[in-house]
Amino acid sequence: MELVSNAVLYFHKGGFVMYLLLVCSLFVVSIAIERSMFFSKMDAGRKFAQSFYDFMTQQKYAEAAEAAKNANGILPELLYGAMKLAGKNESAVSSYMEVQSGIALSQFRRRLYYLNVIVTMAPLLGLLGTISGMISSFSVFDIDGGKATAITGGVSEALIATAFGLCVAILALTVHSYFTQRIENIVTDMEQSFSLVEGEKENIAKAGVGA
């Protein structure tokens, strides 16, 4: 309980900027939770991509289509749609995969830009709070005594804003890096899987997949 009360006390000592940084930190957490739920639902994972790759390289097109049909996520949905289209209109497969993959990746990247903004903005807000606090500290001046008073304590309190701003920026950077890496894996799986479907679309059509 004492730890919480001390934390609240330090928070108030950081000045008005601390409230802005608190809003930023809550925003980062909310994005992390929302993106985690989205990725867990829409990212089929590398296990599916490897399974699909194995079926395609072994020319088991029906099994590959069945695996894509039964799996959850954006990539299986796109692959199943492309394989069905290959059985009806081979020439449209490439444009279908290009357009739909762009739409899918934009959904995965949604809201990550805001994390990038907070990574840059949070330290600047912390610095603003520190400068504001230091101005207040150095303005406390004992004219009669000819010396500054309460400066040391004021400066240490002013630095709280910078420390909190850096913590918020580190949190945002960590979340952004994590999801960016997951998107890179998804892009790699998409490119690999789409190239297989593109290269085998004639054989897929002959096999009657999606007919």
C-alpha positions in Angstrom: 0.0 0.0 0.0 2.9 2.3 0.8 4.4 1.6 -2.6 1.2 2.6 -4.3 0.9 5.8 -2.3 4.5 6.7 -3.1 3.9 6.1 -6.8 0.9 8.4 -6.8 2.9 11.0 -4.9 5.7 10.9 -7.5 3.1 11.0 -10.3 1.6 14.2 -9.0 5.1 15.7 -8.6 5.8 15.1 -12.3 3.4 17.8 -13.3 0.6 18.1 -15.8 2.5 16.3 -18.5 2.3 13.1 -16.5 -1.5 12.9 -17.3 -0.7 13.1 -21.0 1.8 10.4 -20.7 -0.6 8.3 -18.7 -3.2 8.6 -21.5 -0.4 7.6 -24.0 0.5 4.5 -21.9 -3.2 3.4 -21.7 -3.5 3.9 -25.4 -0.5 1.7 -26.0 -1.9 -1.0 -23.8 -5.3 -0.9 -25.5 -3.6 -1.2 -28.9 -1.5 -4.1 -27.7 -4.6 -5.9 -26.4 -6.7 -5.2 -29.5 -3.9 -6.3 -31.9 -3.2 -9.4 -29.9 -6.8 -10.5 -30.2 -6.8 -9.7 -33.9 -3.6 -11.5 -34.6 -4.6 -14.6 -32.6 -7.8 -14.8 -34.7 -6.5 -13.9 -38.1 -2.9 -15.2 -38.2 -2.9 -18.9 -39.1 0.7 -19.2 -38.0 3.8 -20.7 -39.5 2.7 -24.3 -38.9 -0.1 -23.9 -41.4 2.2 -22.3 -43.9 4.6 -25.2 -43.6 1.8 -27.7 -44.0 0.5 -26.0 -47.1 4.0 -25.8 -48.5 4.5 -29.6 -48.0 1.2 -30.4 -49.7 1.9 -28.2 -52.7 5.5 -29.4 -53.2 4.2 -33.0 -53.1 1.5 -32.0 -55.7 -1.3 -32.9 -53.2 -3.5 -30.0 -54.4 -6.7 -31.3 -53.0 -5.1 -31.8 -49.5 -3.6 -28.3 -49.7 -7.0 -26.8 -50.6 -8.7 -28.8 -47.8 -6.1 -27.6 -45.3 -6.7 -24.0 -46.3 -10.4 -24.4 -46.2 -10.4 -25.9 -42.6 -7.8 -23.5 -41.1 -8.6 -20.1 -39.5 -7.0 -16.9 -40.6 -6.6 -14.5 -43.5 -3.9 -16.5 -45.3 -5.8 -19.8 -45.5 -8.8 -17.9 -46.7 -6.9 -16.2 -49.5 -5.2 -19.4 -50.5 -8.4 -21.3 -50.7 -10.0 -18.5 -52.7 -7.0 -18.4 -55.1 -7.1 -22.2 -55.6 -10.8 -22.2 -56.3 -10.3 -19.3 -58.8 -7.5 -21.3 -60.5 -10.1 -23.9 -61.4 -12.3 -21.4 -63.1 -10.1 -18.5 -64.3 -6.4 -19.0 -64.2 -5.5 -15.6 -65.5 -7.3 -13.9 -62.6 -5.3 -15.7 -59.9 -2.4 -13.3 -59.8 -4.4 -10.1 -59.6 -6.7 -11.7 -57.0 -3.7 -12.6 -54.7 -2.0 -9.2 -55.2 -5.1 -7.2 -54.4 -6.4 -9.3 -51.5 -3.0 -9.7 -49.9 -2.6 -5.9 -49.9 -6.0 -5.5 -48.1 -5.1 -8.2 -45.6 -1.7 -6.7 -44.7 -3.3 -3.3 -44.2 -5.6 -4.9 -41.7 -2.6 -6.4 -39.9 -0.8 -3.0 -39.9 -3.8 -1.1 -38.6 -3.1 1.1 -35.6 0.6 0.3 -35.4 1.4 3.7 -36.8 0.1 5.3 -33.6 2.7 3.3 -31.6 5.3 4.8 -33.8 4.0 8.3 -33.0 4.0 7.6 -29.3 7.6 6.3 -29.4 8.6 9.7 -30.7 6.2 11.8 -28.8 6.5 10.3 -25.2 10.1 11.3 -24.6 9.4 14.8 -25.9 6.5 15.2 -23.6 8.7 14.0 -20.7 11.3 16.5 -21.7 8.6 19.2 -21.8 7.6 18.3 -18.3 11.2 18.4 -17.1 11.9 21.8 -18.6 8.7 23.1 -17.1 9.6 21.8 -13.7 13.1 23.1 -13.9 11.8 26.6 -14.8 9.6 26.5 -11.8 12.5 25.3 -9.6 14.9 28.0 -10.7 12.2 30.7 -10.3 12.1 29.9 -6.6 14.6 32.5 -5.5 15.3 34.1 -2.1 15.9 37.7 -3.1 16.9 38.8 0.4 19.2 35.9 1.1 20.7 36.0 -2.4 20.5 32.3 -2.9 18.3 29.7 -4.7 16.1 27.7 -2.5 14.5 24.2 -3.0 16.2 23.9 -6.4 17.7 20.4 -5.8 14.4 18.9 -4.8 12.6 20.7 -7.7 15.0 19.4 -10.3 14.7 15.8 -9.0 10.9 16.1 -9.2 11.1 17.6 -12.7 13.1 14.6 -14.0 10.2 12.2 -13.1 8.4 13.4 -16.3 11.4 12.4 -18.5 11.7 9.0 -16.8 8.0 8.3 -17.3 8.1 9.5 -20.9 11.0 7.1 -21.6 9.2 4.2 -20.0 6.1 4.9 -22.2 8.3 5.1 -25.3 10.0 1.9 -24.5 6.7 0.1 -23.9 5.3 1.4 -27.3 8.5 0.5 -29.1 8.4 -3.1 -27.6 4.8 -3.6 -28.7 5.4 -2.1 -32.1 8.5 -4.3 -32.7 6.7 -7.4 -31.7 3.8 -7.0 -34.1 6.1 -5.7 -36.9 8.1 -9.0 -36.6 4.9 -11.0 -36.7 3.8 -9.1 -39.9 7.2 -9.9 -41.5 6.6 -13.6 -40.8 3.1 -13.3 -42.3 4.5 -11.5 -45.4 7.1 -14.3 -45.9 4.5 -17.0 -45.6 2.2 -15.1 -48.0 5.0 -14.7 -50.6 6.0 -18.4 -50.3 2.5 -19.7 -50.5 1.3 -17.4 -53.3 4.3 -18.2 -55.4 3.4 -21.9 -55.1 -0.2 -21.3 -56.2 0.9 -19.1 -59.0 3.4 -21.6 -60.3 1.0 -24.6 -60.0 -2.2 -22.9 -61.0 -2.5 -24.9 -64.3 -2.0 -28.2 -62.4 -4.5 -27.0 -59.7 -7.0 -26.4 -62.5 -6.4 -29.8 -64.0 -6.8 -31.4 -60.6 -10.3 -29.9 -60.4 -9.7 -28.1 -57.2 -12.6 -25.8 -56.5 -14.5 -26.9 -59.5 
